[in-house]
Amino acid sequence: MPKEKAARCDVALLVDIETGARGPSGRFVVDRNSVEQWLYRTLRTLYPSVAIVPFDPEVTPTVAELRALKPRVVFNLTEWVQGDRRLDAAITGLLELLRLPYTGSGAQALQTCRDKSLAKQIVAQAGVTVARALTIAPGEPVRAPDFGFPLLVKPQYGDGSDSIGKRSLVRSVAQLRERVRAIHRKYQQPALCEQFIPGNDLYIALLGNEPRVMRPVQVVIGRKHPSAPSFATYNVKNTAKYRMRWRVHWIEPKLPAALLRQIRRDSQAAFHALGLRGYARLDYRLTPDNQLVFLEANPNHDLDPHSFGNNGCFVGVRYRDAIRVIVQSARRRGGKNT
């Protein structure tokens, strides 16, 4: 009797190789209680055939596995190649060469958003207000910007808030010089010196290719003290004990209808101008007089369900439903990833 044809893989979950290990059977198993495990379990409730594929820096094993699976879509959960986050775009480039539909933003958008200075320029050209900024490359003289102090200083190609702490906020040329030199030494890249906008951090999640703009979420620092954080540092976003100390929480702010319309309009404009797809999060500052100022875009941002619970970015959408929309958005594009 002829062999029964194997069912085609619905979703190949592509993960960083450091997030698990192969068992005795050769099957790759991700770490327990990781975002990879949560996402795998969720995908299994949505699609009959889901496989986990680690991205091997040698590339050939990954290509062979994907070609054997012939997945209808690749759920791209990778963040780096051997710890280098700047190479995330190379992975999506490989998927495009293989003509495999994949979730999230493509190589060009990832590279654009990685360059925070370039992303600001593109968003500004789309008619969205951005925080003013200048870049200081290694070897260049450190000078005060014409828009004055205070400034938020961070690596031009930094990832999220990894390098942002209280000392990132500078109020004098001496502090600026010290912070810029520290970034040059540690990261070997230009420092982005951004106008500090008084007010509150506002997160806007977007879902789908259209996209749907979620309701705004605001960061609140509940404990008032001179040493309390005044913006979203790495610890505010990632350290539970720090958040408890300063009573950090997230709320859905009550905003005027006109401002909500502007948020939708500006967020869709920024999303399309940057070439984002499937899902993303945009970070803004909202001034006390309700002026909206774009800070940066986060393509393919954290999909850990606990993050959904912490900051509630996908307001009103269940985790499972958000994952389904992300997959459907990729499948609708088919192999047209660019």
Summary of the structure (lengths in Angstrom):
residues: 338
radius of gyration: 21.0
end to end distance: 43.7
largest distance: 80.6
contacts: 1031
relative contact order: 0.15
helix: 37%
strand: 23%
